């Protein structure tokens, strides 16, 4: 099976251990196990409770405790409509493999996480791309979506909040997307791994699994919950989707680790505390990033309304990869080039690492930008 190389993951794998100041990171500043226990009010003696845990496969679909905790993140989900996966990346892969076949029509927004168009393409699907535009606030144009979603369309794939732009599809628009899908008989897969990081209110956007009878939501512990090291995600979906996913999951997952399941349960039983921490970080840091961009004449953006990343346009005669490599070499600061996400002329900046890392990385980037000639500058001979 041929599949396109995963641009953003190749970039991260190559450089994230080589940089000093990681502003390509997409997870909210990661927690240690000690910080998790302190934040959730658990006693450190709880670690001793792991000692008698037998290292069997455990509950294949995820423990009842964990699936109950996940279901509580939604308005209309039950543990029976939840299945635990190896990260959100595993959740997305399983949904596509279980539902999409050769010749099936799939509509995916772009830019997005590359899984949502490259996996269906690798399966022989008839993939159609809905290009998001900055003039639309990086939100889908529903008239263009209607034109792409024809009767018999198998799947519409979204990321909400969006990666890389931080755009947030509002509830009313999600309802309209569900209506478009319903008319065509399509499933809607919504990758919601950044849900919980909205800049306003309680931080949680509406979930597609709650809004639409054929809605599928995927998420995990990495971004909003600061626990990427658990490698644990999930799918919330109708029973027929859970059944189809289970067939494929038997071939490539069997179960997640019991220790991962345990700590994810602890975290999600205290989700409000962890999300409050994440929102303090993302809201503080986005204001810092916004103030910085206001001072940089070579940069422009549509400010993100959620998530942990911003998609920033720059005005320099460099490809985005050249920009990022030069920046990394000169300053030790790492961004992600827009080309890794299929959009040239942009940079993805992660703003949810520690505030100290963000401030220092932006300051060094200002020095880098100051050394570049402004467009239209004429120098005397």
C-alpha positions in Angstrom: 0.0 0.0 0.0 1.4 3.4 -1.0 0.9 6.3 1.3 2.2 9.9 1.1 5.0 10.7 3.5 3.6 12.5 6.6 5.0 15.9 6.2 4.6 17.4 9.6 5.7 14.2 11.5 8.8 13.9 9.3 9.7 17.5 10.2 9.1 17.0 13.9 11.0 13.8 14.0 14.0 15.4 12.3 14.3 18.6 14.4 12.5 18.6 17.7 15.4 17.0 19.5 17.9 19.3 17.8 16.4 22.7 18.9 16.9 24.8 22.0 13.5 26.6 21.9 10.7 24.4 20.7 7.9 26.6 19.3 6.8 23.8 17.1 5.4 21.8 20.0 1.6 21.3 19.8 0.9 19.8 23.3 0.1 22.0 26.2 3.2 22.0 28.5 3.6 18.4 29.4 2.9 17.2 33.0 5.1 14.9 35.0 3.5 12.0 36.9 4.2 13.9 40.1 2.5 17.0 38.8 -0.5 14.9 37.7 -0.9 13.4 41.1 -0.6 16.9 42.8 -3.0 18.5 40.4 -5.6 15.8 40.8 -5.2 15.6 44.6 -4.0 12.0 44.5 -1.7 10.8 47.2 1.8 9.8 46.1 1.1 6.5 47.8 -1.2 5.8 44.9 2.0 4.8 43.0 2.3 1.8 45.3 -1.2 0.7 44.2 0.4 -0.1 40.8 2.7 -2.7 42.3 0.1 -5.5 42.4 -1.2 -4.7 38.9 -0.7 -7.7 36.7 0.8 -6.9 33.3 -1.8 -8.7 31.3 -3.6 -7.1 28.3 -6.3 -5.8 30.6 -9.7 -4.8 29.2 -9.4 -5.0 25.5 -11.7 -2.0 24.7 -10.4 0.1 27.6 -11.3 -0.3 31.2 -14.9 0.4 32.3 -13.5 3.1 34.6 -11.7 4.9 31.7 -14.6 4.7 29.3 -16.9 6.1 31.9 -14.5 9.0 32.4 -14.3 9.6 28.7 -18.1 9.5 28.3 -18.3 12.3 30.9 -16.5 14.7 28.5 -19.6 14.6 26.2 -23.2 15.5 26.5 -24.8 12.4 24.9 -22.1 9.6 25.0 -22.1 6.4 27.0 -19.2 4.0 27.7 -20.6 1.6 25.1 -20.1 4.2 22.5 -16.4 4.7 23.4 -13.4 2.6 22.4 -9.9 3.3 23.6 -7.0 3.5 21.1 -3.3 4.1 20.8 -3.4 7.9 20.8 -5.7 10.1 18.7 -3.5 9.2 15.7 -4.6 5.5 16.2 -8.2 6.6 16.6 -8.2 8.4 13.3 -6.4 5.6 11.5 -8.9 3.1 12.7 -11.9 5.1 11.6 -10.6 5.6 8.1 -9.6 2.0 7.8 -12.9 0.7 9.1 -15.2 2.9 7.0 -13.4 3.9 3.8 -12.8 1.7 0.8 -11.7 1.9 -2.8 -13.9 4.3 -4.7 -15.6 5.8 -1.7 -16.1 9.6 -1.9 -14.4 11.4 1.0 -14.3 15.1 1.6 -11.6 16.6 3.8 -10.8 20.1 4.7 -7.2 21.4 4.2 -5.0 22.5 5.9 -5.6 19.8 8.4 -3.8 16.9 10.0 -2.5 14.9 7.0 -4.1 11.6 8.1 -7.5 12.8 7.1 -6.7 12.9 3.4 -3.6 10.8 2.9 -5.0 7.7 4.6 -8.2 7.7 2.5 -6.1 8.3 -0.6 -3.9 5.3 0.3 -7.1 3.2 0.5 -8.1 4.1 -3.0 -10.9 6.5 -2.0 -12.0 9.3 -4.2 -10.8 12.2 -2.1 -12.0 15.8 -2.6 -10.3 18.7 -0.7 -12.1 21.7 0.7 -9.5 24.4 0.9 -9.9 26.7 3.9 -9.1 30.4 3.3 -7.8 33.1 5.6 -10.4 35.5 4.3 -13.0 33.1 5.7 -11.3 33.0 9.1 -10.0 29.5 8.1 -13.6 28.2 8.4 -15.2 26.0 5.8 -17.2 27.7 3.1 -20.5 25.7 3.4 -21.6 26.4 -0.2 -18.4 24.9 -1.5 -18.8 22.0 1.0 -22.3 21.4 -0.4 -20.9 21.3 -3.9 -18.4 18.6 -2.9 -20.7 16.4 -0.7 -22.9 14.4 -3.2 -25.4 11.7 -2.4 -23.5 8.5 -1.4 -20.5 10.4 0.1 -19.0 8.1 2.7 -17.1 10.5 5.0 -16.5 14.2 5.7 -13.3 14.7 7.7 -12.8 17.8 9.9 -10.4 19.0 12.6 -12.1 21.2 15.2 -10.4 23.1 16.7 -8.3 23.2 13.5 -4.7 22.1 13.2 -2.8 24.2 12.2 -4.8 27.4 12.1 -6.6 27.3 15.5 -9.9 28.2 13.8 -13.0 27.0 15.7 -16.1 25.9 13.9 -19.0 27.3 15.9 -22.0 25.2 17.0 -24.4 26.6 14.4 -21.9 25.8 11.6 -21.4 22.3 12.9 -25.1 21.8 12.8 -25.2 22.9 9.2 -22.3 20.5 8.3 -24.3 17.7 10.0 -27.4 18.7 7.9 -25.2 18.5 4.7 -23.9 15.1 5.7 -27.4 13.8 6.7 -28.7 14.7 3.3 -25.9 12.7 1.6 -25.9 9.9 4.1 -22.3 10.6 5.1 -20.5 10.1 8.3 -18.7 13.1 9.8 -15.3 12.4 11.4 -14.2 15.3 13.6 -10.7 15.1 15.1 -11.2 17.0 18.4 -7.9 16.4 20.0 -7.6 20.1 20.9 -11.1 20.3 22.4 -10.9 22.0 25.8 -8.5 24.8 24.8 -11.0 27.4 23.4 -10.0 30.9 24.3 -13.5 31.8 25.7 -16.0 30.3 28.1 -15.4 26.9 29.6 -13.0 26.1 26.8 -15.0 23.2 25.3 -16.5 23.4 21.9 -19.5 21.3 20.8 -18.6 17.7 19.8 -19.7 16.2 16.5 -20.5 12.9 18.2 -23.2 14.7 20.3 -24.6 16.7 17.4 -25.1 14.2 14.7 -26.4 10.6 14.6 -23.5 9.6 12.2 -21.0 11.8 14.0 -17.7 10.4 15.1 -15.4 12.3 17.5 -11.7 11.4 18.1 -9.5 12.8 20.9 -6.8 11.8 23.3 -4.6 12.7 26.2 -1.9 14.5 24.3 -2.8 18.1 23.6 -5.4 19.6 26.0 -4.6 17.1 28.7 -0.7 17.5 28.6 -0.1 13.7 28.8 1.2 12.7 25.3 3.5 10.2 26.9 0.5 8.0 27.8 -0.1 7.4 24.1 -3.8 7.0 24.7 -6.8 8.2 22.7 -10.4 7.2 21.9 -13.3 7.2 19.5 -16.8 8.3 20.4 -19.2 7.0 17.7 -22.4 5.1 16.9 -22.5 1.4 17.8 -22.0 0.2 14.2 -18.8 2.3 13.9 -17.5 0.9 17.2 -18.2 -2.6 15.9 -16.4 -2.0 12.6 -13.5 -0.3 14.3 -13.1 -3.3 16.7 -12.5 -5.7 13.8 -9.6 -3.6 12.6 -8.3 -2.8 16.1 -7.9 -6.5 16.8 -5.2 -6.5 14.1 -3.1 -3.6 15.1 -3.8 -2.6 18.8 -5.4 -5.4 20.8 -5.4 -3.2 23.9 -3.6 -0.1 25.3 -1.2 -0.4 28.2 -2.8 -1.0 31.6 -0.6 1.7 33.2 -1.6 4.2 30.5 -5.2 3.3 31.1 -4.8 3.8 34.8 -3.2 7.3 34.7 -5.6 8.4 31.9 -8.5 7.5 34.2 -7.0 9.5 37.1 -6.6 12.5 34.8 -10.0 12.4 33.2 -11.8 11.9 36.5 -10.2 15.3 37.3 -10.6 16.8 33.8 -11.8 20.2 35.0 -8.6 20.8 37.0 -6.3 19.8 34.1 -8.2 21.8 31.5 -8.2 24.8 33.8 -4.4 24.6 33.9 -4.3 24.2 30.1 -6.5 27.2 29.6 -4.4 29.3 31.8 -1.3 28.4 29.7 -3.0 28.8 26.3 -4.8 32.0 27.1 -1.8 33.7 28.7 0.6 32.6 25.9 -1.7 33.5 23.0 -1.8 37.1 24.3 2.0 37.1 24.4 2.1 35.8 20.9 -0.5 38.3 19.7 1.4 41.3 21.2 4.5 40.0 19.5 3.0 39.6 16.1 1.6 43.2 16.4 5.2 44.4 16.7 6.5 42.4 13.7 5.8 44.1 10.3 6.8 41.0 8.3 4.1 38.8 10.0 0.3 38.6 9.6 -2.3 36.1 10.9 -5.9 35.2 11.6 -5.7 34.9 15.4 -6.6 31.4 16.6 -9.8 31.0 18.7 -8.7 27.6 20.1 -6.0 25.0 20.0 -2.3 25.4 20.7 -1.0 26.6 17.3 -1.2 29.7 15.1 -0.8 29.8 11.3 1.3 32.9 10.5 2.0 34.4 7.1 5.4 36.0 6.6 6.6 38.4 3.9 10.1 37.3 3.0 11.6 35.8 -0.2 12.2 32.4 1.4 10.3 29.2 1.3 8.8 28.2 4.6 11.4 25.4 5.0 14.2 27.8 4.2 12.8 30.2 6.8 12.6 27.5 9.5 16.0 25.9 8.8 17.7 29.4 8.8 15.9 30.3 12.0 16.9 27.0 13.7 20.5 27.3 12.7 20.8 31.0 13.7 18.8 31.0 16.9 17.9 27.5 18.0 14.2 28.3 17.6 12.0 25.7 16.0 8.8 26.5 14.0 7.0 24.2 11.6 7.1 25.2 7.9 3.7 25.6 6.2 5.0 23.4 3.4 4.9 20.4 5.8 1.1 21.1 6.0 0.7 21.7 2.3 0.6 25.6 2.5 3.6 27.6 1.4 4.3 31.1 2.8 3.1 30.2 6.3 4.6 29.1 9.6 2.9 27.0 12.3 3.9 28.4 15.7 3.1 26.4 18.8 2.3 28.6 21.7 1.4 26.2 24.5 4.9 25.2 25.7 6.0 27.0 28.9 5.7 30.7 28.9 9.5 31.1 29.4 10.2 29.1 26.3 7.7 31.1 24.3 9.1 34.4 25.4 12.7 33.5 24.7 11.8 31.9 21.4 9.9 34.9 20.2 12.6 37.3 21.3 15.2 35.3 19.3 12.9 35.3 16.3 12.7 39.1 16.5 16.4 39.3 16.2 16.3 36.9 13.2 13.6 39.0 11.5 15.5 42.2 12.2 18.4 41.0 10.2 16.2 40.4 7.1 15.7 43.3 4.6 12.2 44.6 4.5 10.4 43.9 1.2 10.9 46.8 -1.2 14.1 48.1 0.6 16.5 49.7 -1.8 20.2 49.9 -0.8 22.6 52.5 -2.1 25.4 51.3 -4.3 
